[in-house]
Every structure is written in C-alpha cells, then in structure tokens.
Amino acid sequence: MSINVTVKLFASLRQGRFDLKSLSFDRQITLTELLPLLGIPKEEIVIALINGKAAPKDKPLAEGDVVSLFPLIGGG
Amino acid sequence: MIENHLNNLEISSFLKVNAQNGFIPWSAQGEAARRFNLTLAEVEEIILRLSLMPLRYRRNTNTFNHRQQLAFLKSRVSVIGCGGLGGYVIEGLARLGIGQITAIDPDVFEETNLNRQLNSSFSNLGKSKAKIAAKRAGEINPAVKCVPRILRFSKTNGQELLQGSSVAVDALDNIPARLELAWVCNRMGIPLVHGAIAGWYGQVTVQYPGEDTIERIYAGGEEAVGAEKNLGNPAFTPALVAGLEVSEVCKILIQKASPLKGILIVIDLLDMGFHKISI
C-alpha cells in the first residue's frame, strides 16, 4: 500500500526547502511524523491545513491529501 | 452640550460663513474653538453634524462620508504595542481622525529599532515609545486625543487599559502577550485586529467577540517563539501589515463586516503571495 500526498510550504518554511512537493509513503503517516521528514523542527509550530482545512497534527494522512504548512509569526 | 451648540446659530453661521465648498479650513476650526470656548474635537463634531468637513479630510471624502468621519471622531481605539507595527498604526489612526487613541507600550526606543520603527530616530533613543507616539499623533492631528500608557499589557491590567475601547489593535511583539490580549478582548466584548510580522512575512486577522481565532492560530504555541526570532523585521513589513490593520479598524468602526472574520491572511513579500486561511 502506498499513500501519495502533496505538501505545500508557505512563507519562511520555503527558505532552504521547497514550495510544493509530491511525497509517497508506504505506511500511514500523521502530520506530526511528517514535519521532521521535511526538516521542520518540532518546536517550530506551524499552522497545518489538510485539503485547505485546519487539521489536528495527529490526524493520519489519506491518499491524495494536500498538506499546507504555514510558519508561526509573532513579531511586531 | 454639542446639541445645544448645534442650535446655537452663532457657531453654525460662523462655520457656514467660513466653509469653502463644504470644507472648513484649520484656521477657522481653531478660531471657532477660541471664540466659542470649545475644544478642537468639539468643533470638529459640530462641523461634521452640519454635514461640513474639516479641510484636512478632503482627500477622504470619496472614501468616508460625514457620518463615517463622525464615527471615527467618536471612537476610542487602543493600540497595544508602539514599536514596528504600533508606530504606523497610530500614525494612520491619527491621520484618519480617530477621536481617542490609547498608546500602550512599556519600552523606550533603542538603536536596533532604527531599521523599521517609524517614530525611532537618534533624538528619540531612550525615550518612551508610547509618549513619542502620542506626541506625534498630537502634532499630526490636534483634534485627536492620544493618551500614552507606559505599561506592559497583561491579563491583570488589560481590563482597565481597554475600558471604553471600540476596537483594540494587536501590535505586540510576542505570542504569550497576544494570547492574553485576545483573552481580555473576548471578556470585554471588544473586536480585535491582529497583525504580526517576521522578515518578508506577515499575517493579519480580525477576532470578533465570542471567537477564538487567535487561540487557534497559536494553538500549542504559548511558549513558542515565532519565525521573527531568526528573521528579524525589515523596514517594509511593519508598514504594510500596520496599513492592513488600520483598514480593518476603519471597517469595524463604520460597521462594515471585516472580510477577515475567521480568516487569516498570510503575506509573503518574497514571492508576493497573499494566502487566505480559514481558521
């Protein structure tokens, strides 16, 4: 079994990474497991959307999901 | 009192005689204040109620009518943080003619603020950000009353600081304080315009009373530091995000629903992307 997902990164998360990438996994994977694979440290909390909707980070990804990740911004 | 003045033929006719195509020049507004022993704000209110317009707002007239300009004059907007975002926000509010502005910030200007903060200059280093912002607001628009509060906003003093506010503007620089502000606004039923910046990036949203938008954005991040820790902030991001915040304040004050209700707009100036996220 394989699960194909598209990952879109936004704003500063793109720096040194990518804008959009298709990834394939041979097992179920959650958002929490996905982040370290993208080189995003756990502490760097992000806003995560699955198919355009806010999603809990422990939600397993499904075939064809589009994951969008935004950085935490707090400066003024 | 104002109602009485409206009936006062003397002041009405003074203003009408001095109107030029419906606009009252500043000299006449000042003269009316002196002659009738009124504040500049009181004269401004009478001008607007007579469906005249202070000349200083002439370039607003196709955007805001007398009624809306009067709504600005009769509003109190609290700006929490007078640094990168707050300096530009207060500038905008004063130029718009928001009658009462509260400028809240515990800090003084430092050399590292000079790259982006509107009110920072060599002569202002070491001076209170809130006080300098209030002073500038008074110089821009003497009909506006801007009160500086040299305090760090918290859940404890928040209720007192925001008392009577029509809108609060989040111009803070850290996540824990933003969460406290959102909590206080909800408790007091005050709409909150949120803006935050980091490097080339920024975000804006509006939280209406009863919503938990800010809490959702920063869920699990109470202890976290945002991307700004590594990226810093250049000159242009605060100006842009502050401008967007002021536009949302205007809409709330003239009772036009904000298109950012429940929506976070994430701005990427490096790629020139504006991304809307449903929160």
Interface residues (C-beta under 8 A of the other chain):
Chain A: F10 A11 S12 R14 D19 E43 E44 I45 I47 L49 G52 K53 A54 S68 F70 P71 L72 I73 G74 G75 G76
Chain B: G81 G83 G84 L85 G86 D170 A171 L172 D173 N174 I175 R178 G195 A196 I197 A198 G199 W200 Y201 G202 Q203 R216 I217 Y218 G220 G221 A224 V225 G226 A227 E228 N230 L231 G232 N233 P238 L264 V266 D268 L270 D271 G273 H275 I277 S278 I279
